[in-house]
Amino acid sequence: MQKRWAIRENTDEEAISNLAAELAINPVLSKLLVQRGIDNFEDARYFFRPDHRHLHDPFLMKDMDKAIERIEEAIKTNEKILVYGDYDVDGTTAVSVVYGFFKKYHRHLEYYIPDRYKEGYGISTQGIDYAAEHEFSLIIALDCGIKSVDKIAYANELGVDFIICDHHTPGDDLPDAVAVLDPKRADCEYPYKELSGCGIGFKLIQAFAERNNISFEEVSCYFDLVAISIACDIVHITGENRVLAYYGLYKLNNNPCIGVKTLMEVAGRTSNYSIADIVFLLGPRINAAGRIDDAKHAVELLIACNEDSAKIKGDLINIKNTERKGHDLSITDEALSMIDNDAILIGRKSTVVFNENWHKGVIGIVASRLTEKYYRPTVVLTRSNGHVAGSARSVVGYDLYEALCGCSDLLIQFGGHKYAAGLTMAPENVEAFINRFEEVVSSTITDEQLVQQILIDAELHLTDIESKFFRILHQFSPFGPENMSPVFISKNVYVSGNAGLVGSNHIKMTVMQPGSAMFDCIAFNHGEYLNKIKKDTPFDICYSIEENIWRDKRSIQLNIKGIRM
């Protein structure tokens, strides 16, 4: 699919020039900083030198004092505490952090992960009943609960207290819990709003440690798990998250906990992880536990205290991930075939596909793959517990949640955000939903939004890519949402030597400009350009600059995102 190239609008040229002079760096690098809201020496120092002392005081979070007082009371009076979390990566890492920490200071502690298929997302009635029946008087809920007003009311009737640690946007009313920790509360003045669910759990243990004179080392040992949650929940890599991700990656690559080390081993890679590597190698394996079997296996792995038990759980999770891949690929193939053989579906501005036999645990992955292929808002539906459940994904700039609001009368429930959502409907409403969703999308999406875009940060001459430039650019990492790896455009480059096909559809080549060094390039999924690239024919490339590590040798490589003849 042809992608549209869009160059980011010019930022303040005076600010760029002043910052380049102040920092003694290439103006292209100062432009990247200004684009990120960094326009002075002090902000640049904060950005380039993440420090755990930059972490905010956890007691700035609304209700943190109440949460710590209630936990201290529970420990003092030997109450039973249940650590409750969602079944995805963010939820399971959050449970692992909070349970792992408090287990050192309290014996009467257990954790609970709801069953994806029997209980669904968030706090469940079954989970509350379990707590009451087993005499748990306090539940610490992680990565869920901010909208569970009725469930918390039910728990209060049973004498079960709740501390909610969530990062999702609250509704009009907050649950009547002992404490509600969520920076997105309208009345919360916490300086950073984009923490992951696990990040909120981390702030909870940080606060407890500070209040009880526990060394920071007892808290920082969980940095690797927090980094995994930040990567896989696709939260912003800015501010406090950038500090947590920086230290988390360092720990993960140098001294990971036993469970993470085992997970890396079964993933087939044990070093040099980036945020993207976590997303593609570790996240799917942790998620597979809950998608295919039971998310408790993921927690058991992440809190493992010895290598033998970790190895057993790691191997089990890897098997579940292989099983997940099988479902994923077969369902994707079926869905692609349904669309390609239906002229009506092909001609639409939305994609909705339904098969009652598809595995509910992977329909979100399939929706993502279909969105990549056809680049339009997509919903994948299957049968679940007598209803039809769906997972939806969107394209850049289009508000999927608003589109579902336009179909709300056909839905039993739905939730999510601009780019991803889940929904449930009665089986008899499927056909009406397919048509209504297409009507809403067609009337609200622009033609421009239906063409995938490559956003280019700056133009660069290849002569600018020298050791100091690359060293400073490398310090922009860790990369992720709101701090993506910069994309550059270089015009009129020439291929040097031969360009060849690697894998099924990837081009490997070396390029240069007059006066520049030669740079190795990899252009994934650009095989159709191979016959057009000739030694005497100039062309434009847009790319990110990476460090390629092969057999312990490091070199600069251009990862080409687009080619224009």
Helices and strands as residue ranges (DSSP letters): E 4-7, H 13-23, H 27-35, H 41-48, G 52-54, G 58-60, H 64-76, E 80-85, H 89-102, E 109-112, H 125-133, E 136-142, H 149-157, E 161-165, E 179-181, H 197-211, H 217-220, H 223-232, H 239-254, H 258-267, H 275-277, I 278-282, H 283-292, H 296-302, H 307-340, H 343-346, E 351-354, G 360-362, H 363-374, E 378-384, E 387-393, H 400-405, G 408-410, E 413-416, E 420-425, G 427-429, H 430-444, G 448-450, E 453-456, E 458-459, G 462-464, H 467-474, E 488-495, E 500-502, E 506-512, E 519-523, G 527-532, E 539-550, E 553-564
